[in-house]
């Protein structure tokens, strides 16, 4: 994914990857254990959101957006990005809803793109890009 961080319609929520394994749909954990893992990520996202300048945060409030998560991984193993949408990306998008970016995380407001893995990184990036009316901000195609 290529994005311009200086673009007024793009917001990058950046935080260090929390310790521990990545929350994944393939890991069969008790729901409380999974909740604790995901909670570390949502707390880090909320803290990064609160550190952003209010002007930058307010520029996207109430606008239709597309969201993509860039996840740092320690090795080049093959991973299925879809396994990280349900437990991880969903929780981070819900955190942005609680922070007031959108009234809800329905398709009317948010389009969640497939996560991207970054080899040897330590910073998680949640890239939020405003979309025009019915247009995907990354590929310029119309939403269905």
C-alpha positions in Angstrom: 0.0 0.0 0.0 1.3 3.4 -0.9 0.0 6.5 1.0 1.0 10.0 1.5 1.2 10.8 5.2 1.0 14.5 4.4 -2.3 14.1 2.7 -5.1 15.8 4.7 -7.4 12.9 3.9 -5.0 10.3 5.4 -4.5 9.7 9.1 -1.9 7.2 10.4 -2.4 5.9 14.0 1.1 4.5 14.8 2.0 2.6 17.9 4.6 0.0 19.0 3.5 -3.6 18.6 2.3 -4.9 22.0 4.2 -7.9 23.5 3.0 -11.4 22.9 1.6 -13.3 19.9 -0.6 -11.8 17.3 -4.3 -12.3 18.0 -5.5 -14.5 15.2 -8.7 -16.3 14.3 -6.7 -19.5 14.0 -5.6 -19.5 17.7 -8.1 -21.5 19.7 -8.0 -19.6 23.0 -10.6 -19.3 25.8 -12.5 -16.1 25.2 -11.0 -14.4 28.3 -7.5 -15.1 27.1 -8.2 -13.8 23.6 -9.9 -10.7 25.1 -6.7 -10.0 27.2 -4.5 -10.3 24.1 -6.8 -8.0 22.0 -7.1 -5.5 24.9 -3.4 -4.8 24.8 -3.7 -3.8 21.2 -6.8 -1.6 21.8 -5.2 0.2 24.7 -2.1 0.9 22.5 -4.3 2.2 19.7 -6.3 4.4 22.0 -3.2 5.9 23.5 -1.8 6.6 20.0 -5.1 8.1 18.9 -5.1 10.5 21.9 -1.5 11.6 21.1 -2.5 12.7 17.6 -3.1 16.5 17.3 -6.8 17.3 17.6 -6.8 19.1 14.3 -5.7 15.9 12.5 -8.2 13.8 14.3 -11.1 16.2 13.6 -10.3 16.3 9.9 -11.8 12.8 9.4 -14.6 12.8 12.0 -17.9 11.8 10.5 -16.4 11.1 7.0 -16.6 7.8 5.2 -13.2 6.1 5.4 -11.2 3.0 4.5 -9.0 1.5 7.1 -6.0 -0.8 6.6 -3.8 -2.3 9.3 0.0 -2.7 8.8 1.2 -5.4 11.2 4.9 -5.9 11.9 6.0 -9.6 11.9 9.3 -11.1 13.0 9.8 -13.5 10.1 8.7 -14.1 6.5 6.4 -17.0 7.2 3.3 -17.2 5.0 0.3 -15.8 6.8 -3.3 -15.4 5.8 -4.3 -11.8 6.3 -8.0 -12.7 6.7 -7.2 -14.4 10.0 -6.3 -11.1 11.5 -9.4 -9.1 10.5 -11.8 -10.6 13.0 -10.0 -10.5 16.3 -7.5 -7.6 15.6 -8.6 -5.2 12.9 -12.2 -5.3 14.1 -11.2 -4.5 17.7 -9.0 -1.5 16.5 -11.8 -0.2 14.3 -14.2 -0.5 17.2 -11.7 1.5 19.3 -11.8 4.3 16.7 -15.6 4.3 16.9 -15.5 4.6 20.7 -13.0 7.5 20.2 -15.6 9.3 18.1 -14.3 9.0 14.6 -17.5 7.5 13.3 -20.9 6.9 14.8 -20.8 3.2 13.9 -18.5 0.8 12.0 -21.1 -0.2 9.4 -20.2 -0.2 5.7 -21.9 3.1 5.4 -19.0 4.6 7.4 -16.0 2.3 7.2 -14.5 -0.1 4.7 -11.9 -2.4 6.2 -9.1 -3.4 3.8 -7.1 -6.6 4.2 -4.2 -6.2 6.7 -0.6 -6.0 5.3 2.4 -7.6 7.0 5.6 -5.7 7.4 8.8 -7.7 7.9 11.1 -6.7 10.8 9.1 -3.7 11.8 8.1 -2.7 15.4 5.5 -0.1 14.6 1.9 -1.0 14.0 0.2 1.5 11.6 -3.6 1.8 11.3 -4.0 3.9 8.1 -7.3 5.7 7.9 -8.1 7.4 4.5 -11.2 9.4 3.7 -13.2 8.1 0.7 -15.2 10.2 -1.7 -18.8 9.4 -2.0 -18.9 5.7 -3.0 -15.3 5.6 -4.1 -12.5 3.5 -2.6 -9.6 5.8 -1.6 -6.9 3.3 -2.6 -8.0 2.0 -5.9 -10.5 4.8 -7.0 -13.1 2.1 -7.9 -16.7 2.6 -6.8 -17.9 0.7 -3.8 -20.7 -1.8 -4.4 
